[in-house]
């Protein structure tokens, strides 16, 4: 009788292990997909536009100060 109890315990353990592995795989794939959908902040967009040369340094600094005022609430 002891053999059957041990076997059932190990069988249950392996099922739990497989379920956890499947959950982990799906969660990893889902969280990886979420990372790709990161949205740029307005400040990030402004920095990219300045780096591309679309706006001048004065325009960049002016808009940056406006955005920072919005963030701090001043």
C-alpha positions, -999 to 999 in steps of 0.1 A, spaced: 0 0 0 29 24 7 40 22 -29 7 35 -42 7 64 -18 42 74 -29 33 70 -66 2 92 -62 22 119 -44 48 120 -72 21 119 -99 4 149 -83 38 167 -80 45 162 -117 11 176 -127 17 207 -106 51 211 -121 37 209 -157 9 234 -149 34 259 -134 56 256 -165 28 262 -189 15 292 -169 51 306 -168 55 302 -205 22 320 -213 30 347 -187 65 353 -201 51 356 -237 24 380 -226 47 402 -206 72 403 -234 45 415 -258 35 442 -233 71 456 -233 70 462 -270 39 484 -267 56 510 -245 44 545 -254 68 574 -257 63 603 -233 59 638 -248 94 646 -236 108 615 -254 91 626 -286 105 661 -282 140 647 -277 137 626 -308 125 656 -329 155 676 -316 179 648 -324 165 645 -360 170 682 -365 133 690 -369 133 717 -343 159 743 -332 177 744 -298 156 774 -287 124 757 -297 135 725 -279 143 743 -247 111 763 -248 89 733 -252 109 713 -227 103 739 -200 66 739 -208 64 701 -205 84 701 -173 60 728 -159 31 705 -167 48 676 -149 56 696 -117 22 714 -118 36 749 -116 
